[in-house]
Amino acid sequence: MVKVLICDQVEVSQLALGPAVTVDYKPAITRDELLSAVGEYDALIIRSRTKVDRAVLDRAAKLKLVARPGTGLDNVDVEYAKSKGVTVVNSPESLVEAVAEHVLLLMLALSRKVVQADVSTKAGRWEKNALVGRELRGRVLGIVGLGRIGRRIGEVARVMGMSILVYDVIPLQKGVLAPLGARVVSLDELFASSDFITLHVPMTPETAKMVGAERISRMKKGAVIVNTSRGGVVDEDALAAALKEGALGGAALDVFEKEPPTGAIMGAPNTILTPHIGGQTEEAQANAITVIGEKVRAFFASA
């Protein structure tokens, strides 16, 4: 019998793990309780709250699998887990449509000054002439990281009439660029040439603050940047300074160096800040759990 501990809030019925799996559902488990109990389990299912670090893994004598519905694995020491013979899986494929839609929503909202228009109108002002926006058609979109989400955004953006530039550290598979009409460029060229930039990279030592003051200074005047990947990829203080100077047209952040966010970015102009909700749709959340259930079942069926 496989024994699974679920450490965070999950709709257990949607996992459909079957009768061969014993599930202990403890969504409020404390770290001390986890350290004491983890040695009993073959698998952990977590969300973003629970940290599976070296201390946890060293206590996990029977552990074979860590599964996280969704995309991020920042709270799991993946390399150390592998060294202990523990497989780590997630379900990034389940969030593609939700995150892609959120990025496009943020781009449109910034371009059409939707937030300012809403605040102004509700305050009793009628500032139609002051709220002139820009169309996306004919603009250049720079996509940093052409994974599933980046490709989906590119597909929609091309239909909307945007030109697409791409940068990725991973060699792109043959045939990926042609449907998007995209061109691969260096990161510096992408920042210098794009009207809109969207980031889709993991948090690694190489990507930490990859969007800093120097790179931001290369951006076109009036350009817009959107980050729905990981907060540490962007230097928020440098971004806030550029926005206050009027060097950029706007920024939309769904992820932050510290969540909830603090600091200069909170008062920067021409921003839309959302609380890490890129994947927060009913459909994406249900699909993330279903996919993880399938992966857990498949793992132990083949073990």
Beta strands, then each sheet from edge to edge (+ up, - down):
strand 1: 2-6
strand 2: 21-25
strand 3: 43-45
strand 4: 65-68
strand 5: 87-90
strand 6: 140-144
strand 7: 163-167
strand 8: 183-184
strand 9: 196-199
strand 10: 224-227
strand 11: 250-253
strand 12: 271-273
sheet 1: 2+ 1+ 3+ 4+ 5+
sheet 2: 8+ 7+ 6+ 9+ 10+ 11+ 12+
end
